[in-house]
């Protein structure tokens, strides 16, 4: 089998449109405004380990791969030891409470697992009396001690979305592979699709993980996520993994968007942005950024919906975008808040169904021009700023035009 990737794959385990909306909200919140401007949490990482993972001190090995990323590392371990016959700490509720006291950008859950739960402490090594964090708060979860407050739906991080990497077994299978594991969302579903908690992405096992080698794959991922998207980082880690390559490559999967970049520093903003449309319909654009590479996406939202992608390397860019007039332009760079430029369209005739996400927009307003939403159009504009409908803007009878 060739482990060099041709495609970077992520999955969403959705059952309805609400699930899709919830994940989209988390994704936009994480990319556009993590912490509602309180970015410090992105530099904090959380680890929960028990049993063999604790005996092997795997959390510390993982922390060592990210010393240049996270300034705060919190580790919760079984007390007094991983193989104690009656450990005193931590229960699942204590783990959830710890994640609520201080918010974290990177969550690492390292205990034995099944689709609904990840163990936080057990008698001896996974013998009995299992306490765990669970996918949702529920009266009965197979094999798990009942607690109040141990469901990850008790997380209070709706404004502080996080990324999870868990080496626990079978926490996010694509299928319900045993009848006992039905009736609840699995860990990956709950974290990525729950409405007011969790985050946009989780990397976890769809079948069993391996206590001795799963963390080696994560160490490779940690090194690569500093530069690459989640999908790229996981794929390149699998390619370079020398430990049980085939097994780990198959069972470790990304739940979430493969193009999402994890924040590895306090976010920067693009600065000094100047956009000018000239008489030839080209657009001149200049900006400053604190990155070696900037991607500029140009989308024809009112025409064929084509997207052109330009990549620029200097920290200060002055460029010309062919036929950029009237197009939606987005700037993206590593550890930068994406910048969606003001959308200006003086003249267009819009047909069909379209969903447009903008910061602000002006439709109509150019001399001797019209912006017409034709009678076969179904248009939704979601905005974070101001929408101006100027002279020449028209909506024909029978059309649908929605602003959110």
FENDA-V561032 format. One record per residue. N is the residue number from 0. RES is the residue in one letter. PHI is phi as a letter, one per 40 degrees, with the letter a starting at -180 (* if undefined). PSI is psi in whole degrees, 0 to 359 (none if undefined). Layout:
n = <N/N>
res = <RES/RES>
phi = <PHI/PHI>
psi = <PSI/PSI>
This chain:
n = <0/1/2/3/4/5/6/7/8/9/10/11/12/13/14/15/16/17/18/19/20/21/22/23/24/25/26/27/28/29/30/31/32/33/34/35/36/37/38/39/40/41/42/43/44/45/46/47/48/49/50/51/52/53/54/55/56/57/58/59/60/61/62/63/64/65/66/67/68/69/70/71/72/73/74/75/76/77/78/79/80/81/82/83/84/85/86/87/88/89/90/91/92/93/94/95/96/97/98/99/100/101/102/103/104/105/106/107/108/109/110/111/112/113/114/115/116/117/118/119/120/121/122/123/124/125/126/127/128/129/130/131/132/133/134/135/136/137/138/139/140/141/142/143/144/145/146/147/148/149/150/151/152/153/154/155/156/157/158/159/160/161/162/163/164/165/166/167/168/169/170/171/172/173/174/175/176/177/178/179/180/181/182/183/184/185/186/187/188/189/190/191/192/193/194/195/196/197/198/199/200/201/202/203/204/205/206/207/208/209/210/211/212/213/214/215/216/217/218/219/220/221/222/223/224/225/226/227/228/229/230/231/232/233/234/235/236/237/238/239/240/241/242/243/244/245/246/247/248/249/250/251/252/253/254/255/256/257/258/259/260/261/262/263/264/265/266/267/268/269/270/271/272/273/274/275/276/277/278/279/280/281/282/283/284/285/286/287/288/289/290/291/292/293/294/295/296/297/298/299/300/301/302/303/304/305/306/307/308/309/310/311/312/313/314/315/316/317/318/319/320/321/322/323/324/325/326/327/328/329/330/331/332/333/334/335/336/337/338/339/340/341/342/343/344/345/346/347/348/349/350/351/352/353/354/355/356/357/358/359/360/361/362/363/364/365/366/367/368/369/370/371/372/373/374/375/376/377/378/379/380/381/382/383/384/385/386/387/388/389/390/391/392/393/394/395/396/397/398/399/400/401/402/403>
res = <X/X/X/X/X/X/X/X/X/X/X/X/X/X/X/X/X/X/X/X/X/X/X/X/X/X/X/X/X/X/X/X/X/X/X/X/X/X/X/X/X/X/X/X/X/X/X/X/X/X/X/X/X/X/X/X/X/X/X/X/X/X/X/X/X/X/X/X/X/X/X/X/X/X/X/X/X/X/X/X/X/X/X/X/X/X/X/X/X/X/X/X/X/X/X/X/X/X/X/X/X/X/X/X/X/X/X/X/X/X/X/X/X/X/X/X/X/X/X/X/X/X/X/X/X/X/X/X/X/X/X/X/X/X/X/X/X/X/X/X/X/X/X/X/X/X/X/X/X/X/X/X/X/X/X/X/X/X/X/X/X/X/X/X/X/X/X/X/X/X/X/X/X/X/X/X/X/X/X/X/X/X/X/X/X/X/X/X/X/X/X/X/X/X/X/X/X/X/X/X/X/X/X/X/X/X/X/X/X/X/X/X/X/X/X/X/X/X/X/X/X/X/X/X/X/X/X/X/X/X/X/X/X/X/X/X/X/X/X/X/X/X/X/X/X/X/X/X/X/X/X/X/X/X/X/X/X/X/X/X/X/X/X/X/X/X/X/X/X/X/X/X/X/X/X/X/X/X/X/X/X/X/X/X/X/X/X/X/X/X/X/X/X/X/X/X/X/X/X/X/X/X/X/X/X/X/X/X/X/X/X/X/X/X/X/X/X/X/X/X/X/X/X/X/X/X/X/X/X/X/X/X/X/X/X/X/X/X/X/X/X/X/X/X/X/X/X/X/X/X/X/X/X/X/X/X/X/X/X/X/X/X/X/X/X/X/X/X/X/X/X/X/X/X/X/X/X/X/X/X/X/X/X/X/X/X/X/X/X/X/X/X/X/X/X/X/X/X/X/X/X/X/X/X>
phi = <*/c/c/c/c/b/b/b/b/b/b/b/c/c/b/a/c/c/d/c/c/c/c/c/c/c/c/c/c/c/c/c/a/c/g/f/g/c/c/d/c/c/c/b/b/b/b/b/b/a/f/c/c/c/d/c/f/c/d/c/c/c/d/c/c/b/c/c/b/b/c/b/b/b/b/b/b/c/b/c/a/c/b/c/c/a/c/c/a/b/c/c/c/c/c/c/c/c/c/c/c/b/c/b/c/b/b/b/b/b/a/c/a/a/d/b/a/b/c/b/a/a/c/f/b/f/c/a/f/c/b/a/c/b/c/a/c/a/c/b/b/d/g/b/c/c/b/b/h/c/c/c/c/c/c/b/b/d/c/b/c/b/b/b/b/b/c/c/c/f/c/a/c/c/b/c/c/a/d/c/c/b/h/b/c/c/d/c/c/c/c/c/b/c/c/b/a/g/a/c/a/a/b/a/c/c/b/c/c/b/c/c/b/d/c/c/c/c/c/c/c/d/c/c/c/c/b/b/c/d/c/c/c/c/c/c/c/c/c/c/c/b/b/f/d/c/c/c/c/c/c/c/b/c/b/h/c/c/c/c/c/c/c/b/a/c/c/b/b/c/b/f/c/b/b/b/c/b/c/c/g/c/b/c/b/b/a/b/a/b/a/c/b/b/c/b/b/b/b/c/c/b/b/c/g/c/b/b/b/b/b/b/b/c/c/b/b/b/b/b/b/c/f/c/c/g/b/c/b/b/b/a/a/d/f/b/c/d/b/c/c/d/c/b/b/c/a/a/b/b/b/g/c/a/b/b/b/b/c/a/a/b/b/g/h/c/c/f/b/b/b/b/c/c/c/c/c/b/b/b/b/b/b/b/b/b/b/b/b/b/d/g/c/b/b/c/d/g/c/b/b/b/b/b>
psi = <137/119/2/124/142/332/147/116/135/158/151/130/59/149/345/174/330/320/317/317/318/315/322/318/318/319/313/320/319/318/322/328/61/134/13/43/348/81/347/330/336/343/12/138/146/138/135/119/152/170/225/325/323/317/325/0/40/328/317/323/319/320/321/337/351/24/333/0/306/129/342/129/119/126/124/126/161/138/134/346/167/330/17/143/343/70/148/345/148/148/169/320/321/326/314/318/320/321/340/331/316/132/152/148/337/120/133/113/114/77/168/145/168/178/334/355/155/123/141/331/143/156/129/220/95/41/307/179/54/121/145/159/141/162/322/161/122/152/323/118/130/129/3/138/138/134/163/119/10/359/142/349/359/358/141/33/33/327/357/61/145/170/137/138/122/132/8/153/140/32/346/60/149/337/158/97/353/138/329/337/63/161/345/159/149/174/315/319/310/313/319/340/346/148/308/31/169/223/180/346/147/134/123/177/137/346/206/147/175/123/332/344/348/321/339/323/320/325/319/319/315/322/326/336/349/341/324/165/169/315/318/314/317/319/316/327/317/320/320/357/128/6/117/55/308/313/309/327/329/321/338/120/157/124/107/183/125/344/354/131/136/139/123/9/169/129/143/166/147/145/165/44/125/122/128/124/130/180/342/7/1/163/130/136/134/151/168/150/156/57/150/338/131/131/133/114/133/116/131/80/334/354/244/358/25/153/129/139/126/140/130/145/330/155/338/123/137/109/161/128/114/133/40/350/131/9/157/121/131/135/136/136/160/129/36/140/124/142/115/113/158/128/118/123/107/327/126/156/117/131/160/187/129/142/120/124/121/161/303/161/152/123/128/185/343/150/136/37/161/144/111/125/106/168/348/10/146/98/130/126/119/125/152/347/236/138/122/124/108/182/141/354/131/142/117/154/134/343/161/125/112/136/130/none>
